Amino acid sequence: MFFQDTIAIEILGGSIPGSLAVLAGALVLDLLIGEPPETLHPVVWIGKVIGKTREFFEGGQRARLAGVVVAILIPVVSGTLTYMLVAFGSYFWELAGPILGILLLKSTISVKSLLDTVKSVGEQIESDPDGAREGLLALVGRDRSELSEGEMRSAAIESLFENLVDSVIAPLLYFALGGIFGYGVGVALALFYKSVNTLDSMLGYRTEALRDYGYLSARLDDFLNWLPARISVPFVALAAFSLRAVSISVRDWKEPPSPNSGWPMGAAAGGLGVKLVKQGVYTIAGEYELPGAEDLRAAVGLAIRSIDLFLFVLISLFLLL
């Protein structure tokens, strides 16, 4: 360890774990400012690097081999550089490490932006359905031109709870696992995860051009999201105070083609008592009706409570360890 992993809080007459301070700082920063400008966003930088590699290797004769190298190299380099930056910053100034850790961890999570986008789409569906179809582009990639209002709300809820894993639970879970060894390791693991997740979002399509190049990126993302997706279920169930959230997620998790997204979506469908549908692909909780306006608002509240419960557990663990 290159640096001390505690931060003195003189007003309390003691110290708190560095990992807890970095976690709290990143959450406060996210709630205050949302997403930083793209020019200052580490995950955007990673995405630009991925885009350059895609231009060069996509569809090539050795696309599978190139995809393996890129899928391993980008997350490893991202995590290593993150740790070195935090470590050396702390070496030169005690507070530089935590400050850099807060900024970098913030780049891996998106609470405010996710919730605001879903709320905005929900309001548009009621007042301007055509505008809502455009707004949905920030949440889903499916064809939105023929979606009914209920299907648009379904898409928003599906994206909300899938992103609950990708943009909140998974990066913070990996931060917590690494944070046992120090906040520098925790932030590095969070960036490692986010790099894999970004690789999957940009390369993990089952198209002819990306089938080989994005293969390992998609498989790594499936692997890293396996635990966070399943961990999300009890938090959603507790937040909804509903056993249906568990039973429907266990029953319907295989409906979507993704091995992980069905778990949080099934928990949300059961907790809210709504049907979630992607036409021609899957139906979750088919015994219910498509969500109405109140259901979408309830979904946002359910997501907030689920996040609160998850954070309560993480903070408790940091205080106990």
N, C-alpha and C positions, 0 to 999 in steps of 0.2 A: 504494500500500500504506500503510495507516494505522498499521501496527505492525511491529515487528521479528519476523521469522519464525525466530528461533533461541532456544534456551533454554540458558543456561549450566549446565554440569554441572561444578562446581568440583572434585569428587572425581576426575574424569577429566582435569582440567586443560585442558578445552576446551569445546566445545559440540556439541549434536546438532541435526539439523533439527527444527523445530517440528512438522512433519507427522508425523515418526516418533514423537516424544514423545506427540502426541495419539493416534495410532493405538495405540501400546502401552498408554497409559492407558485408552482405551476398551475394549480387549480384556481387560485385567486387571479393570476394573470389571464387565464383563459376566460374566466367569467367577466373580467373587466374589459378586455380588448378583443376577445374572439380571435380570429385568424390574423397573424401579422402580414405585412405586405409580402408579396411573392419574392421580392428581391432579398428579403431577410429571412425567408422560410427554408430551413435545412431540408425538409422533405420535398419541397419544390425543386431544390438543387439536385437532390437525388433523382427525382423524376426526369429532370433535364438530361442527366447522365444516362439514365435508362433509355430515354428517347433517342439519344445519339447512337447508342449501341444497337438499338432496333433498326435504325436507318441503315446501319452498316451490315448487320448479320441476318436480318429477317429474310427468310426464304432462301438462304444460301445453301450450298451443298453440305456444309458442316454446321448447319443451324443447331442441331441437337447438342453437339460438343460445345459450340459457342454459348448456347443457353446455359449449359452446366457451369461453365466458367463464370459467366455474368451473375448467375443466381447465387453462387457462393462468394465471389469476389466482392460484389457491391455491398452486401450486408456486413461482411467481415471488415472491410475497409471503413465503412460507416461507423460501426461499433468501436473499432480500434481508434480511429481519429477522435471520436467523441470522448472516449476515456482519456486519451492523451491531452486533449484540450482542457478538460476539467482538471486533470491532475496537475498539469503545468501552470494553469491559471491559479490554482490554489497554492502552488509552490511560491509564486511571486507575490501573492496577496491572499491572505486567509479567506476573505469573503469572495474572491473572484471565482473560486471553485463552485460554491453554492449558487452564485448568481448565474454562471454559465450553465450549471446543472438545471436551474429553473427554466431558463430560456430554451434549452435543448429539449427538456422533457415536455414543455408546453407544446413544442412543435409536433409531438407524437399524439396528442390528444385533441379532441374537438367536441366539447360539450356545448358551449354557447352557440356556435355556428350551426351544429346539427339541430338543436332544439329550435332555434330561430327559423331555420329553413323549413322545418316541418310545420311549425305554427303558421308561417307565411303561406305555405301551400294550402293548408287547411282553410285559411281565410279566403284565399283566392277561389278555391273550389266552390264556395258558397256564393261569391260575388262575381267571379269572372272565370268560368270553367276553361275557356280557351287560354287565358293567361296562366291558369294553374297547370295546363299541359306543358307550357314552356317552363314553368317553375319546377316541375317534376324532373326536368333534365338534370338538375343538380343532385337528384337523389337516385334516379334509376335510368338505365339505358334502353329499356324496352320501348317499342312503338307505342306512343301515347295518343295518337290521333283518334282512335276509336274507343278509348276508354270511357266508361260511364263514370258518373261521380263516385259511386261506391267503389269501383275498381281503382280510381285515382286515390281514394282514401286508403284502400288496401295496399297499394304500391307504396304510399308514404309510410304506413305503419310497418310494412315489411322492411323497408330501407332503414327506418328509425331503429328497429331492434337488431337488424344485422349490423348496423354501424355502432350500436351500443357495444357490441363485442369488438369490432375492428378499431374503433376510435376512442374507446374508454377502457373497457375491461381488460382486453389483451395487452395493450402497451403498459397499463399500470400494473397488471399482474407480473409481467416480466421485469418491470422496474422494481417491484417488491421482492421478487426472487433474487435479483442481483443486489438489491439494497441491503440484504442480509450481510453482504461483504463490503458494503460502502456505497454511498450514493453515486460515486463515479461509475462503478460497475452496473448499478441499477439503470442509470441513464444510458449507458452504452448498450445494455440489453434491450431497452425500449427502442432505441434507434435501430438496432439490429432487426427487431421485429418489424418496425415500421418500414424498413427498407424492403424486407421480404413481402410485406403486404402491398407496397407500392409496385414492386416487380409483378406481383400477381395481377393487380388492377390494370397494368399496362400491357402485360405480355400473356396473361393466362387465359386467352380466348381460344376456343376450339375451332379456329379457322385454319385453312390450309397453310397460310403463311406463318402462323404462330404456333401451330400444333407441336412442332419440334422445338422451336426456339424457346417457347414459354413453358415447356413441359415441367422442368424441374422447379421453376418459380412457382407454378400452381401447386405442385405437390408439397413444396416446403411451406407454403401458406396454409394448406390443408393441415399439415402436421402441427404447425405452431398455433393454429386456431382450434385444434381438437379439444384441448382442455378448457380454454376460455369460453368456448361456445357452450360447453356442458355446465361450466360453473355458473353461467348466466341464468340458468333455469331456476335454481332455488332462490336467487335474489329476486327475479321477476315474480315467482310464485309467492314469496313472502310479501313483496310490495303490493301484490294484488290480493293477498290473503285468500288464495284460491288453490285448491288441489287440482282443479282442472288444468291449470297452467302446466303442472307436471305431467298429468296423464295424457294430454294432447301432444305435448312435445315428445314424449316417449312413443306415442302411437304414430305421429305424422312426420317425424324428423327426416324420414327417408324420402318424403314426397319431392322436395326440391333436388335438382341434380347435384348441388353442393353437399358435401358430407357434413357440413357444420352449420349452415345458415338455418336449417330447419329447426334446430333446437331453440334459439331465442325467438324465432318467429312463431313456433308452436306454443311456446310459453306465453307469448303476448296474446295469441289468438284465444287460448284457453282462459287467460286472466281477464281478458276484455269481453269474452263471449261473442267473438265475431269470426267471420269467414275471411281468409286471406287467399287471394286467387291471382295467379299469373296464367292467363288464358293459354291453353294448349300445352302448359308445362306442369303446373301443380295446383292443387287445392289443399289448403290446411284448414282443419276444423269445418268440414263441409256441412255439418249439421246446423251451423248458425247462418245468419244473414250477413251480407256485406256491411261493412261499417258505415254508420251515419256520421253526421257532423259532431255529435256529442262523443261518439266513440273515438274519433281522432283526437279530440281534446283530452279525453280520458287517457289515451295512449301516451300523450306527452307527459301527463302527470305520473303515469305508471313508470315511464322511463326515468323521470327525475327521482322518484322514490327508490327505484332499483339502483341507480347510481349512488344515492345517499347511503343505502345499506351496504353496498360494496365498499365505499370509502370508509364507512364506520369500521368495517372489519379490518381493512388495511391499516388504518390509523391505530386501532387497538393492538394489532400485531406489532407495529413499530414501537409502540410504547412498552409492550411486554418483553420484547427481545433485547 
